[in-house]
Amino acid sequence: MVAHGLLAEILQDDDLILLAKAVREFGERELVPYLRKLGKEEFPDKFLPLAARSGFLGTAIPTEFGGQGGTLEGFLPVIEGIAAYDGSLALTLAAHESLATTHVLLGSSAEQKRKYLPDLAGGRKIAAWCLTEPQAGSNIFSDMRSKLSRTPKGWILSGEKTFITNGCHADLYVVIARAIDQDGQEVGVTGCVLERPGNQNSIICTPLHSKMGMCRTDTAAIKFDNVFIAEDSILGPVGSAGQVARRVLIRGRIGVAALVLGLARDSLARAVNYTKTRMIGKTSLFDQQLTRTKLSQMEEGLWVAWQAVRSATQLADQSKPCKVRASMAKVFATETALRIADEAIQLLGGYGYMTDYKVEQNYRDARLLTIGEGASEILRLAIAKNLETPGSGEDLMPSPESLGRDVELTCTSLPTLWGPSLNALKLAHNSFQMALERIKGDDPSGHLSSLCQTTAIKVADLATRLWIAGQVTRAAAQLANRGTASGNTLRRGKSFLAKASLGVCHQSMELLRAHGMSDDRLLSNYSAVLQITAQDRPFESFPPLVAERS
Ligand SMILES: Cc1cc2nc3c(=O)[nH]c(=O)nc-3n(C[C@H](O)[C@H](O)[C@H](O)COP(=O)(O)OP(=O)(O)OC[C@H]3O[C@@H](n4cnc5c(N)ncnc54)[C@H](O)[C@@H]3O)c2cc1C
């Protein structure tokens, strides 16, 4: 069940809309009958070849290596669309493509790319990416124990990895381990490719069953028992894999953000359909004012999260720095999607709790994604730390002045409608900056990095909201300029901006309060934003649902 009208409204780009439509046709034609036959915990071993045959594998892999030659942005409708049918299919694809295949693409020689990529992009081999270990996930780079030990003839891989998606079914493993030279010296985190044929006895896989969600995925603990790795199976220069893995994770985070939005879209569509059929007396549940408000908020969350994900993706496609923004997009998208999935269960009542209606499955599947590929807490801490890293190249919080200029340059019709929202955002921005300065001034080191974790997490959230508000503004201006911004789009954008501005003003005061401080300037900003957004309210209330038309 897929609310395609809503997706078209979100994507707004003809090529992406066509791609999303093709994914839906593929889903109806191939995935629905396949899923019907598949057991609830059965690994979908025919899925990757099926996706390859229909042109949905290797989306962002260059054609010379057997891929589709597209961009990461082009991958978004693919992973999102597949997730709307089944989260496990999408996660199987994400581990194979966004992690393992991308590592080979970003971190190997031309010869290695020619050797491995065509089979991976063509779905003839399935791959797993092995980073996490039993004793370390979030902190894996500071406590990695798997070893690649150099010998006169090559390398020996030993160690244990855990929670590896596709682990028991993989033909090919990309393994990241600490390399040790023959004299016992550490030579850095290094990646290697290991093919299963010929090594079955020294790759010991244990399936990890009984998961909360993503039940059709293959999750495994893997022991590499002194496996021989030839020199030409070492990926890239020795010691380079830490950097490559971090780049892989940036792209991976964008991919799972789109995945989780596919789960959320399906949940929203199911909630709309169900509430229309559930009668309360003579009126449907859908037509209750409270239900409309809930559904509108779900739609708004989805739209806003997409703006963040696309913005980070476009930077990745232009090879611009986007580590922090990919983290912001992932945290926001995963948490928004979880709320949508949860609300959909609530709207379906008792039926929502039953497995037949799939909304509970979407929730369980989505739940993984605030943990995997960077737990929300870790990403928030990294966002806060990066706020003061000079030269990171990321313009994290475009000032409202520059946003205002952008809006004026891009669009002539928007400034009047958008003016009050931008003023509110400007005040929120100002409150956040003042709160940060006061907190930094209060700390003897004068650095944000010495903030306690609880404060750092709040700072990261405020910065994220301000950044996303900027992306929402830019997206609305671009759409209005192209003449494709509907009343819905503008109302959603303005509604988010109002809430973000008020929230940031309020939370900035709360930040100070937690440090035993207060500031009248922040109070006056808050009161001004309250006034602006209250007067602006008619522009943001009760959007008719796009999902209704789908
Ligand atoms: C179904 C599934 C599939 C997976 N697939 C793969 C895969 O294909 N390949 C792969 O390599 N890995 C995979 N993973 C592993 C996943 O990436 C890790 O689970 C994730 O990185 C978190 O690591 P962890 O489980 O060790 O949790 P931990 O790192 O122990 O974190 C536990 C909690 O502590 C918090 N925390 C950690 N450190 C700090 C700190 N310094 N301060 C405050 N809070 C902190 C975290 O935010 C989290 O809430 C998968 C996991 C699952 C469940």
The ligand as a Gaussian input file, in Angstrom:
#p B3LYP/6-31G(d) Opt

LIG

0 1
 C       19.646000      -5.768000      12.904000
 C       21.013000      -5.135000      12.925000
 C       21.767000      -5.074000      11.753000
 C       23.065000      -4.553000      11.770000
 N       23.831000      -4.598000      10.621000
 C       25.164000      -4.286000      10.696000
 C       26.040000      -4.521000       9.581000
 O       25.609000      -4.967000       8.512000
 N       27.361000      -4.256000       9.728000
 C       27.879000      -3.765000      10.883000
 O       29.093000      -3.547000      10.957000
 N       27.075000      -3.511000      11.961000
 C       25.744000      -3.774000      11.896000
 N       24.918000      -3.555000      12.983000
 C       25.486000      -3.007000      14.202000
 C       25.019000      -1.585000      14.517000
 O       25.609000      -0.690000      13.627000
 C       25.384000      -1.324000      15.984000
 O       24.452000      -2.044000      16.757000
 C       25.354000       0.151000      16.335000
 O       26.459000       0.791000      15.755000
 C       25.405000       0.386000      17.855000
 O       26.456000      -0.313000      18.433000
 P       26.196000      -1.264000      19.692000
 O       25.097000      -2.193000      19.371000
 O       27.491000      -1.828000      20.118000
 O       25.661000      -0.291000      20.819000
 P       26.536000       0.602000      21.804000
 O       27.632000       1.280000      21.062000
 O       26.904000      -0.212000      22.993000
 O       25.478000       1.674000      22.256000
 C       24.427000       1.366000      23.193000
 C       23.794000       2.666000      23.657000
 O       24.774000       3.454000      24.332000
 C       24.868000       4.731000      23.757000
 N       26.264000       5.150000      23.827000
 C       27.347000       4.523000      23.291000
 N       28.462000       5.226000      23.563000
 C       28.088000       6.314000      24.273000
 C       28.788000       7.416000      24.854000
 N       30.094000       7.573000      24.700000
 N       28.087000       8.322000      25.535000
 C       26.745000       8.211000      25.685000
 N       26.024000       7.201000      25.148000
 C       26.682000       6.270000      24.463000
 C       24.388000       4.567000      22.321000
 O       23.909000       5.766000      21.784000
 C       23.291000       3.531000      22.498000
 O       22.093000       4.148000      22.873000
 C       23.594000      -4.024000      12.977000
 C       22.819000      -4.035000      14.139000
 C       21.560000      -4.593000      14.132000
 C       20.780000      -4.635000      15.412000

